[in-house]
């Protein structure tokens, strides 16, 4: 496990370095696709406001459409005890869950991350899609990459605001954007890789989100889908979504179905995406441990629904 880096002073110079990292990006308007200079769109007037270091690139119409989804998601995550008041919690991720509520999940995230860094990433400019509290961007920055974090959530416990805990450990904090995955605020072909970080299954339109990620990477660059559930049969995925809605209603009083998210992947869904976007998938299978490997067999022996499986999917942007 990588060691935690010593803290650096959070000086005005460090905040200036944060602003410089943001200014180095080429942006375009997420609403009308016009090139943006100085964070303002000359065509439609949309302004990317920077608040507490987070670039707010969610147009009002997108914010209105997603408001209930965001509210439900935040409510459930808080009820589940996600996040922490402790800086040590964030600095230890994904290798240790000091809060103790999601240890199995973080163990899987750690193995996915290590596999991605060792075997899949190329170049150093990485788009972290569904960055959450910024843990992956933090680890990438420590390793010498130049990540940019994107998420819908911006609050200080479980969203992009939580990245404040990493600032003192880095020469400059990575740029953070509150944005929708199918309306990214970045100009074409400026990233080496894009990683859907346990986020692709939240997409309403998987093809549109994947097309956007491909647009943002250079020709020959890679797009990776990580930690999204896969099922051999579509029926199993549909049953999982039904069961999850029932659990949320029972525990939280909401179904958490404000948007029609993709939810899961199947081979057929992956094939349709590949055909639509003229890409070819590489499928990678990190070792998540014997317990994960035994889940399909145990479910069959107990006559239960097929469990989700997790793989990494890599596509390269064609010329």
BELBEL-V729333 format. One record per residue. RES is the residue in one letter. SS is DSSP state (@ for helix, = for strand, . for the rest). OMEGA is omega in whole degrees, -180 to 180 (999 if undefined). D_LAST is the distance of its C-alpha to the last C-alpha in Angstrom with 2 decimals. Layout:
BEGIN
((RES/SS/OMEGA/D_LAST) (RES/SS/OMEGA/D_LAST))
END
This chain:
BEGIN
((X/./178/37.60) (X/./179/36.58) (X/./174/39.56) (X/./-179/39.95) (X/./176/39.58) (X/./-178/42.66) (X/./174/42.85) (X/./-179/42.20) (X/./177/44.14) (X/./-174/42.72) (X/./173/43.57) (X/@/178/42.66) (X/@/179/40.53) (X/@/176/38.53) (X/@/176/38.01) (X/@/177/36.93) (X/@/176/34.31) (X/@/-179/33.06) (X/@/179/32.78) (X/@/178/30.95) (X/@/177/28.26) (X/@/-176/27.83) (X/@/-179/27.85) (X/./-179/24.99) (X/./172/22.53) (X/./-174/20.86) (X/=/166/21.93) (X/=/-173/21.74) (X/./178/24.31) (X/./180/23.96) (X/./-173/26.14) (X/./175/24.83) (X/./177/21.49) (X/./176/23.05) (X/=/-178/22.50) (X/=/172/25.43) (X/=/180/27.63) (X/./173/30.53) (X/./179/29.70) (X/=/180/30.82) (X/=/-180/28.92) (X/./-177/30.27) (X/./-175/29.52) (X/./177/30.97) (X/./179/32.94) (X/./-179/31.51) (X/=/172/32.30) (X/./-179/30.72) (X/=/177/34.04) (X/=/-178/34.33) (X/=/-179/37.15) (X/./177/38.25) (X/./-179/35.00) (X/=/177/32.86) (X/=/-177/30.65) (X/=/-175/31.52) (X/./179/28.45) (X/./180/29.74) (X/./-177/30.78) (X/@/-179/34.32) (X/@/176/33.35) (X/@/179/31.04) (X/@/179/33.83) (X/@/-179/36.33) (X/@/-174/34.29) (X/@/-172/33.76) (X/@/-178/37.21) (X/@/177/38.93) (X/@/-179/36.16) (X/@/-179/36.24) (X/@/179/40.05) (X/@/-178/40.32) (X/@/180/37.81) (X/@/-180/39.65) (X/@/-179/42.99) (X/@/-180/42.13) (X/@/178/40.58) (X/@/179/43.70) (X/@/179/45.97) (X/./178/44.20) (X/./180/44.87) (X/./180/41.31) (X/./-176/41.07) (X/./171/44.02) (X/./-174/46.19) (X/./175/45.86) (X/@/-178/43.39) (X/@/179/43.73) (X/@/-176/42.16) (X/@/-178/38.81) (X/@/-179/38.86) (X/@/-175/39.38) (X/./0/36.43) (X/./-170/34.85) (X/./176/37.19) (X/./173/40.42) (X/./-176/41.38) (X/./176/44.58) (X/./174/45.26) (X/./-176/45.50) (X/./-173/44.33) (X/./-173/40.88) (X/@/180/41.11) (X/@/-180/39.46) (X/@/-180/36.46) (X/@/176/36.06) (X/@/178/36.51) (X/@/178/33.55) (X/@/-179/31.46) (X/@/-179/32.42) (X/@/175/31.34) (X/@/-179/27.95) (X/@/-179/27.48) (X/@/180/28.63) (X/@/-180/26.32) (X/@/-177/23.26) (X/@/-176/24.27) (X/@/-169/25.26) (X/@/-168/22.49) (X/@/-175/19.36) (X/./175/18.83) (X/./-176/16.75) (X/./-176/17.35) (X/./179/20.13) (X/=/-172/19.06) (X/=/176/19.37) (X/=/-177/19.70) (X/=/-173/22.69) (X/=/-172/22.74) (X/./-170/26.27) (X/./-179/27.73) (X/./-179/31.33) (X/./175/33.74) (X/./-175/31.04) (X/@/-178/31.93) (X/@/178/28.42) (X/@/177/27.53) (X/@/-180/30.91) (X/@/179/30.39) (X/@/179/26.96) (X/@/177/28.57) (X/@/-177/31.42) (X/./176/29.09) (X/./175/27.50) (X/./177/24.34) (X/=/-176/23.78) (X/=/170/23.64) (X/=/-175/23.78) (X/=/179/25.81) (X/=/175/25.52) (X/=/174/28.18) (X/./-177/30.40) (X/./-178/33.53) (X/./-173/34.89) (X/./-166/38.40) (X/./-176/39.94) (X/./-174/40.55) (X/./-179/37.52) (X/./-175/34.92) (X/@/178/33.23) (X/@/180/36.69) (X/@/179/37.53) (X/@/175/35.22) (X/@/-180/38.19) (X/@/-177/39.51) (X/@/-170/36.80) (X/@/-176/37.28) (X/@/-179/40.12) (X/@/-174/38.24) (X/./175/35.25) (X/./174/35.16) (X/./178/33.27) (X/./180/32.53) (X/./177/28.89) (X/=/-180/27.92) (X/=/-178/28.72) (X/=/167/27.66) (X/=/-173/29.40) (X/./178/26.71) (X/=/-175/25.54) (X/./180/22.40) (X/./176/21.27) (X/=/-176/22.08) (X/./-175/20.87) (X/./-174/22.14) (X/=/174/19.27) (X/./-174/17.13) (X/./161/13.34) (X/./178/11.34) (X/./178/14.54) (X/=/176/14.93) (X/=/-180/14.03) (X/=/171/15.15) (X/=/-179/16.76) (X/=/168/19.71) (X/=/-169/21.53) (X/=/-177/24.89) (X/./-172/27.23) (X/./-173/26.14) (X/@/-179/23.76) (X/@/175/26.88) (X/@/-178/28.17) (X/./172/25.42) (X/./-179/26.87) (X/./-176/23.61) (X/@/180/21.37) (X/@/-180/18.49) (X/@/-180/18.78) (X/@/179/19.04) (X/@/177/16.06) (X/@/179/13.96) (X/@/179/15.49) (X/@/178/14.81) (X/@/178/11.05) (X/@/-174/11.33) (X/@/179/13.36) (X/=/179/11.36) (X/=/173/9.14) (X/=/-175/5.52) (X/=/176/6.98) (X/=/-172/9.93) (X/=/171/12.19) (X/=/-175/14.25) (X/=/172/17.67) (X/=/-177/20.42) (X/=/169/23.76) (X/./170/27.32) (X/./-176/26.94) (X/=/177/29.49) (X/=/176/28.62) (X/./176/31.11) (X/./-179/31.48) (X/./179/33.14) (X/@/180/32.38) (X/@/180/36.15) (X/@/177/36.35) (X/@/179/33.88) (X/@/178/35.84) (X/@/177/39.06) (X/@/-180/37.76) (X/@/177/37.00) (X/@/179/40.48) (X/@/-180/42.14) (X/@/177/40.42) (X/@/180/41.58) (X/@/179/45.09) (X/@/-180/45.11) (X/@/178/44.01) (X/@/-178/46.67) (X/@/-175/49.31) (X/@/-170/48.56) (X/@/179/47.35) (X/./177/48.47) (X/./-179/45.00) (X/./-179/42.50) (X/./180/39.44) (X/./-178/37.68) (X/./175/37.22) (X/./-179/33.61) (X/./-179/32.16) (X/./178/29.94) (X/./173/27.78) (X/./-174/30.13) (X/./177/28.63) (X/=/169/26.05) (X/./177/26.65) (X/@/-180/24.71) (X/@/178/24.70) (X/@/177/23.31) (X/@/179/20.48) (X/@/180/19.81) (X/@/177/19.83) (X/@/-180/17.36) (X/@/180/14.94) (X/@/-177/15.55) (X/@/-173/15.30) (X/@/178/11.94) (X/./179/10.30) (X/./176/10.48) (X/./-179/12.89) (X/=/162/15.72) (X/=/180/17.45) (X/=/-180/21.06) (X/=/-175/23.20) (X/./175/26.94) (X/./177/28.73) (X/./-179/32.49) (X/./178/34.21) (X/./-176/37.65) (X/@/-179/40.11) (X/@/178/41.04) (X/@/-178/37.56) (X/@/-177/37.22) (X/@/-174/40.57) (X/@/180/39.96) (X/@/180/38.91) (X/@/-179/41.94) (X/@/178/44.33) (X/@/179/43.25) (X/@/-180/43.86) (X/@/-179/47.24) (X/./178/48.27) (X/./179/47.06) (X/./178/44.78) (X/./174/41.47) (X/./179/38.42) (X/./176/37.33) (X/./172/33.87) (X/=/-175/31.75) (X/=/179/29.10) (X/./174/25.95) (X/=/-178/22.73) (X/=/-179/19.45) (X/=/174/16.14) (X/=/180/12.64) (X/=/-179/9.43) (X/./-179/6.66) (X/./178/3.79) (X/./999/0.00))
END
